[in-house]
Amino acid sequence: MNSDDENTGAARVALVTGASRGLGAALALALASGGWHVVAVARTSGALEDLDDRIQATGGHATLAPMDITVEDAMRHLCRQIHDRWGGIGLWAHTAIHAPPLSPAGHIGGRDLDRTLAINVRATASLIGLVEPLLNLTAPATDALRPTALFFDDPVAGEKFHGLYGASKAAQMALARSWQAETAKRGPRVRIHTPAPMPTALRARFAPGADRSTLTPCADEAARVMAVLQAH
């Protein structure tokens, strides 16, 4: 784990899982530009290094954590390092997602099933348990900036050929909503955001012929997320 800033308070540390591209990268850049220290997690080192270059160009700071979120021991070690260095975090934005091939419900491959559930469901459940203490240890910076976990919905469950992805995303949201209900009074705050359609790799895989000019740029959606976070 490579860090550029050791002096940030926990309330201004943001953990972004799935930070290498798409909304995750745009949100990491927006957070860093807004004075947060970003712990950026993704499997692709090169993409994280490119993100770090863009963050540094804005005067921001990031810690790069190239790792697979399905490796629980690695994520546990990362969370321990975060605790030891900053004492907690003020935000967890979970943008990591696996997009399996579109397939009729009766033709889902076992390997695709296992990989999709491992990333979209099992890793999410594991991360909730690991990250919750980091959020609970952090005093809020302001009433609006209380320690927050942020999830991203994609309501495609039930659409044709989206059975595996839709089922895994619905399961992920069920975990997030249950956690939200369980922590409503004691914290941390759990928010679920439904982004506008964006020109991401996931959308390109699901709709390769779509007109990308009609889609919302990831940077614009990240700005909207930042505004929502600070307004509530």
Secondary structure as UniProt FT lines:
FT   STRAND          2..3
FT   HELIX           10..12
FT   STRAND          13..17
FT   HELIX           22..33
FT   TURN            34..35
FT   STRAND          37..42
FT   HELIX           45..57
FT   TURN            58..59
FT   STRAND          61..66
FT   TURN            69..70
FT   HELIX           72..86
FT   STRAND          91..94
FT   HELIX           105..107
FT   HELIX           110..117
FT   HELIX           118..122
FT   HELIX           123..136
FT   TURN            144..145
FT   STRAND          148..152
FT   TURN            157..158
FT   TURN            160..161
FT   HELIX           163..182
FT   TURN            183..186
FT   STRAND          189..193
FT   HELIX           201..206
FT   TURN            208..209
FT   HELIX           212..214
FT   HELIX           218..231
//
